[in-house]
Amino acid sequence: MPEYMSLVLFATVFSLLLLGFPVAFTLGGVSLIFGYFTFGLGLFQLLPLRIWGTMNNYVLIAVPLFVYMGLMLEKSGLAEELLETMAMLFGKLRGGLAISVIVVGAVLAASTGIVGATVVTMGLLSLPTMLKRGYSPELTTGTICAAGTLGQIIPPSIVLVLLGSVLNVSIGDMFIGSVIPGIILVSLYILWIVIVAFIRPDAAPAMPASELADFRKNGMYKKIFRAFLLPFFLIVAVLGSIFAGIASPTEAAAVGAMGATFLTIWQKKFNLHTLREVMRGTTTITSMAFILIVGASAFGLVFRGMGGDRYITNLILSTGMEPGHFLLIVMLIIFVAGFFIDFIEITFIIVPVVAPIFQHMGIDLLWVGILIAMNLQTSFLTPPFGFSLFYLKGVAPPEITTYQIYKGIIPFIVIQMICLFVVVIWPETVTWLPGYMSK
């Protein structure tokens, strides 16, 4: 009987989330009600221990540190310098501005990992410029939204930290394993822009030769050095220390937070007001994430206590389903769920349920984790609740319609699916680099 009730618990939580109830309180509240009627007051003796164990998880300290790093970098003004410099470097090419947005998005992803900050920053800086240069509104908005979501798959990524903790996979391995898929995705984005610029030159024109000439005359190399050196320093400090085995992801996150502060001081943008804003933003985002983790802990305790994980695992295995078929079904469920609920909700509701089944089937959880991260990336782009779309709409000029934004992101969602397919067909794109680095 408890096994069947676990399915009712899962269905109830998922239905309430689709109806728009608050995630953390839905997860925690519904789980407490089901747990009380199933286990009685004994539940309230176990739950505090589970929550304390989660809050005491050393790996999760990386979350507020990476959030702080991203918000502090947003205040530093480095993104603006980088965008301006990249735009001039690629300006001679048709579609050069769009390519520069993708490259800057990748650099910011490797520096911050905060999707909202990246989309808003690039929306404010590059959207008016691209429209002024005659770029198609659809290509412009799609490029900015897609570039902003690269922070989901390119390390350091909050998604990879959370997935690693749920799947019990090394965060360092998650970071290293995501590098090649991230490079493939960035390359496919750039390839698409080149194709569009070739087929429709009017949708992605080159920059005027006069502006490029002025850039070359007025300290080009100095601007390039300044724009690239500081973000490169931070990327090496954070990711380099992890990949070299010098620091754990949590320690590297602390280095990154301090590095972002020093860069903001170097840019002469650091003051008490900036520090207050960054600290307030970090506290808000971190509190939101951790209250979700508390709710997810309650859900996991009750669901597993009812034997839901064993029941679903045995049910799937008894069907004789091939691992590949099960992987396909899970990927489809996550993709569809991304239309309606947030990536954190999917991470803490769906992933813990399917992880034991993948393990029983002998599927590499590192590979699965990267596949899920790439799939979750689409949740930021898929309407009606794609957060990147909302972020961009909030800073876009009035003439940019929601329809144009939705239309613009469709090719990039297709590209994400193609990249996901490539990683499914060739698992070595994920597993080779961690194996090589561990030698």
Residue pairs with C-beta under 8 A, 6 or more apart in sequence:
2 38
2 305
2 306
2 307
3 306
3 307
3 308
3 310
3 311
4 311
5 34
5 38
5 306
6 302
6 303
6 306
6 307
6 308
6 311
6 312
7 308
7 311
7 312
8 34
9 30
9 31
9 34
9 299
9 302
9 303
9 306
9 308
10 303
10 308
10 349
10 353
12 30
12 34
13 26
13 27
13 30
13 31
13 299
13 349
14 349
16 26
16 30
17 23
17 26
17 340
17 341
17 345
17 349
18 340
18 341
23 292
23 295
23 341
23 342
23 344
23 345
24 288
24 291
24 292
24 294
24 295
25 295
26 295
27 292
27 295
27 296
27 298
27 299
27 348
27 349
28 294
28 295
28 298
28 299
29 295
30 299
31 295
31 298
31 299
31 301
31 302
31 303
32 43
32 47
32 298
32 302
34 302
34 306
35 43
35 47
35 298
35 301
35 302
35 305
36 43
38 302
38 305
38 306
39 302
39 305
43 301
43 302
43 305
46 301
46 305
47 297
47 298
47 301
50 297
50 298
50 300
50 301
51 294
51 297
51 298
54 60
54 293
54 294
54 297
55 290
55 293
55 294
57 165
58 250
59 161
59 164
59 165
59 171
59 249
59 250
60 161
60 165
60 290
60 293
61 250
61 253
62 156
62 161
62 171
62 249
62 250
62 252
62 253
63 158
63 161
63 162
63 286
63 289
63 290
64 282
64 286
65 250
65 253
65 254
65 256
65 257
66 112
66 113
66 114
66 156
66 158
66 161
66 253
66 256
66 257
67 114
67 158
67 281
67 282
67 285
67 286
68 257
68 260
68 278
68 279
68 282
69 111
69 112
69 156
69 234
69 238
69 253
69 256
69 257
69 259
69 260
70 111
70 112
70 113
70 114
70 117
70 151
70 260
71 114
71 117
71 277
71 278
71 281
71 282
72 257
72 260
72 261
72 263
72 264
72 274
72 278
73 79
73 108
73 111
73 112
73 117
73 234
73 260
73 263
73 264
74 112
74 114
74 117
74 121
75 264
75 269
75 270
75 274
75 277
75 278
76 260
76 263
76 264
76 267
76 269
77 267
77 269
78 111
78 227
78 230
78 231
78 263
78 267
79 104
79 108
79 118
79 121
79 122
79 125
80 121
80 125
81 223
81 226
81 227
82 104
82 107
82 108
82 227
82 228
82 231
83 100
83 101
83 104
83 122
83 125
83 126
84 223
84 227
85 223
85 224
85 227
85 228
86 100
86 101
86 103
86 104
86 227
87 96
87 97
87 100
87 126
87 129
87 207
88 207
88 211
88 212
88 215
88 220
89 96
89 100
89 224
90 96
90 97
90 99
90 100
90 103
91 97
91 100
91 206
91 207
91 211
91 212
91 215
92 206
92 207
92 212
93 99
93 197
93 206
94 197
94 198
94 201
94 204
94 205
94 206
95 193
95 194
95 196
95 197
95 204
96 206
96 207
97 126
97 129
97 130
97 133
97 135
97 204
97 207
98 130
98 135
98 139
98 140
98 143
98 193
98 197
98 204
99 190
99 193
99 194
100 126
101 122
101 126
101 130
101 143
101 144
101 147
102 143
102 146
102 147
102 150
102 186
102 189
102 190
102 193
103 186
103 190
104 122
104 147
105 118
105 122
105 146
105 147
105 148
105 150
105 151
106 147
106 150
106 154
106 182
106 186
107 231
107 235
108 118
108 121
108 122
108 150
108 151
108 231
109 118
109 150
109 151
109 152
109 153
109 154
109 157
109 182
110 154
110 155
110 156
110 231
110 235
110 239
111 231
111 234
111 235
111 238
112 118
112 151
113 151
113 154
113 155
113 156
113 157
113 158
114 151
114 158
115 148
115 149
115 151
115 152
115 380
115 387
115 388
115 391
116 148
116 387
116 391
118 147
118 148
118 150
118 151
119 144
119 145
119 148
119 149
119 388
119 391
119 392
120 391
120 392
120 394
120 395
122 144
122 147
122 148
123 144
123 391
123 392
123 395
123 396
124 395
126 140
126 144
127 140
127 141
127 144
127 392
127 395
127 396
127 397
127 400
128 397
130 140
130 143
131 137
131 140
131 397
131 400
133 205
133 207
134 202
134 205
135 203
135 204
135 205
136 200
136 202
136 203
136 204
137 399
137 400
137 404
137 408
138 404
138 407
138 408
139 193
139 196
139 203
139 204
139 408
140 408
141 392
141 396
141 400
141 404
141 405
141 408
141 409
142 405
142 407
142 408
142 409
142 410
142 411
142 412
143 189
143 193
143 408
143 412
144 392
145 380
145 381
145 386
145 388
145 389
145 392
145 405
145 408
145 409
145 412
146 189
146 381
146 409
146 412
146 415
147 189
148 380
148 388
148 391
148 392
149 377
149 380
149 381
149 388
150 182
150 185
150 186
151 157
152 159
152 343
152 373
152 374
152 376
152 377
152 380
153 159
153 160
153 178
153 181
153 182
153 185
153 370
153 373
153 374
153 377
154 178
154 179
154 182
154 186
155 174
155 175
155 176
155 178
155 179
155 182
155 239
155 242
156 175
156 238
156 239
156 249
156 252
156 253
156 256
157 175
157 178
157 373
158 289
159 343
159 347
159 373
159 376
159 377
160 171
160 174
160 175
160 178
160 369
160 373
161 171
161 174
161 249
162 289
162 344
162 347
162 348
163 169
163 174
163 347
163 351
163 369
163 372
163 373
164 170
164 171
164 173
164 174
164 369
165 171
166 347
166 348
166 351
166 352
166 355
167 351
167 355
167 365
167 368
167 369
168 365
169 365
169 366
169 369
170 366
171 248
171 249
172 242
172 243
172 248
172 249
173 366
173 434
174 366
174 369
174 370
174 373
175 239
175 242
175 243
175 249
176 242
176 243
176 433
176 434
176 437
177 366
177 367
177 369
177 370
177 430
177 431
177 433
177 434
178 370
178 373
178 430
179 433
180 429
180 430
180 432
180 433
181 370
181 374
181 419
181 423
181 429
181 430
184 419
184 422
184 423
184 429
185 374
185 415
185 416
185 419
188 415
188 418
188 419
189 412
189 415
192 411
192 412
192 415
193 204
196 203
196 204
197 203
197 204
215 223
230 263
230 266
230 267
233 259
233 263
234 256
234 259
234 260
234 263
237 252
237 255
237 256
237 259
238 252
238 253
238 255
238 256
238 259
239 252
240 246
241 247
241 251
241 252
241 255
242 248
242 249
242 252
243 437
245 437
247 255
261 270
264 270
264 274
289 344
292 344
292 345
292 348
293 348
295 348
296 348
296 349
296 352
299 348
299 349
300 348
300 352
303 309
303 352
303 353
308 353
309 352
309 353
309 356
312 353
312 357
313 356
313 357
313 360
316 326
316 357
317 357
317 360
317 361
323 358
323 361
323 362
323 363
326 357
326 358
326 361
327 358
327 363
327 368
327 371
327 424
330 350
330 354
331 371
331 372
331 375
331 420
333 350
334 346
334 350
334 372
334 375
334 376
335 375
335 378
335 382
337 346
337 350
337 379
338 346
338 375
338 376
338 378
338 379
338 382
339 379
339 382
339 383
339 384
339 385
340 384
340 385
341 379
341 385
342 379
342 385
342 387
343 376
343 379
343 380
346 376
346 379
347 372
347 376
351 372
355 365
355 368
358 365
358 368
359 365
364 427
364 431
366 430
366 431
366 434
367 423
367 427
367 430
367 431
370 423
370 430
371 420
371 423
371 424
371 430
374 416
374 419
374 420
374 423
375 420
377 416
378 413
378 416
378 417
379 385
379 386
379 387
380 386
380 387
380 388
381 388
381 389
381 409
381 412
381 413
381 416
382 413
383 389
383 406
386 409
388 409
389 402
389 405
389 406
389 409
392 405
393 400
393 402
393 405
396 405
422 429
423 429
423 430
